[in-house]
Amino acid sequence: MDDGCLIKDRGFRFSTDSFTLEDVQFLASLLNTKYDLNTSIQKAGDGNQYTIYIPKHKLNDFITIVRPHIHPSMLHKINEINEISLYSFD
């Protein structure tokens, strides 16, 4: 439940560094097709490491999808994302 991070004032990044590029591409495509999260793949670290990024304007959609599946002890993380996503989008 904690393999990603909020990028303040920008969006959310899944820590998929240990996944193969093919797996990252598959997951990003699935998130775009099924949930319209407008994800992108970003190079991370050394070698063949990649992360999946969700832009700020899609954070509310992301929260709506994951909230029902979050353990109560981790809800504070959703609240952090929710607070940032409430600000106006430029």
C-alpha positions as CSV (number, residue, x, y, z in Angstrom):
1,M,0.0,0.0,0.0
2,D,3.0,2.3,0.0
3,D,4.9,2.0,-3.2
4,G,4.6,5.4,-4.7
5,C,4.8,9.0,-3.7
6,L,3.1,12.3,-4.1
7,I,5.1,14.9,-6.0
8,K,3.9,18.1,-4.4
9,D,2.1,20.4,-6.8
10,R,2.7,18.0,-9.7
11,G,1.1,14.6,-9.4
12,F,1.7,11.0,-8.2
13,R,4.5,8.6,-9.0
14,F,4.3,4.8,-8.7
15,S,7.6,3.2,-7.7
16,T,7.9,0.6,-10.4
17,D,11.7,0.8,-10.6
18,S,12.1,-2.9,-10.3
19,F,9.6,-3.8,-13.0
20,T,10.6,-4.5,-16.6
21,L,9.9,-1.8,-19.2
22,E,7.4,-4.1,-20.8
23,D,5.5,-4.6,-17.4
24,V,5.6,-0.8,-16.8
25,Q,4.2,-0.2,-20.3
26,F,1.5,-2.8,-19.8
27,L,0.4,-1.3,-16.4
28,A,0.5,2.3,-17.7
29,S,-1.6,1.3,-20.7
30,L,-4.1,-0.5,-18.4
31,L,-4.4,2.5,-16.1
32,N,-5.0,4.7,-19.1
33,T,-7.5,2.4,-20.9
34,K,-9.5,1.3,-17.9
35,Y,-9.4,4.4,-15.7
36,D,-8.4,7.3,-18.0
37,L,-5.6,8.4,-15.6
38,N,-3.5,10.0,-18.4
39,T,-0.4,8.2,-17.1
40,S,3.1,8.6,-18.5
41,I,6.3,6.5,-18.2
42,Q,9.3,8.3,-16.8
43,K,12.9,7.1,-16.7
44,A,14.2,6.7,-13.2
45,G,17.6,6.0,-11.7
46,D,20.3,4.1,-13.5
47,G,19.9,1.6,-16.3
48,N,16.5,0.2,-17.1
49,Q,14.4,1.7,-14.3
50,Y,11.0,3.4,-15.0
51,T,8.2,4.8,-13.0
52,I,4.5,5.6,-13.8
53,Y,3.3,9.1,-13.3
54,I,-0.2,10.4,-12.8
55,P,-0.6,14.1,-13.4
56,K,-2.1,16.4,-10.8
57,H,-5.4,17.0,-12.7
58,K,-6.1,13.2,-12.5
59,L,-5.5,12.9,-8.7
60,N,-9.2,13.1,-7.7
61,D,-10.0,10.3,-10.2
62,F,-7.1,8.2,-8.8
63,I,-8.3,8.7,-5.2
64,T,-11.8,7.7,-6.1
65,I,-10.5,4.5,-7.6
66,V,-8.2,3.5,-4.7
67,R,-9.9,4.8,-1.6
68,P,-12.2,1.8,-1.1
69,H,-9.2,-0.5,-1.1
70,I,-7.0,1.4,1.4
71,H,-6.4,0.0,4.8
72,P,-7.6,2.4,7.5
73,S,-4.0,2.8,8.8
74,M,-3.0,4.2,5.5
75,L,-5.8,6.6,4.8
76,H,-3.7,9.6,6.0
77,K,-1.8,9.2,2.7
78,I,-5.0,9.6,0.7
79,N,-5.8,12.7,2.7
80,E,-2.4,14.2,1.8
81,I,-3.1,13.7,-1.9
82,N,-6.7,14.9,-1.5
83,E,-5.5,18.2,0.2
84,I,-3.2,19.0,-2.7
85,S,-5.6,18.0,-5.4
86,L,-8.2,20.4,-4.0
87,Y,-6.1,23.4,-5.1
88,S,-6.9,25.0,-8.4
89,F,-5.3,23.5,-11.5
90,D,-3.2,25.8,-13.7
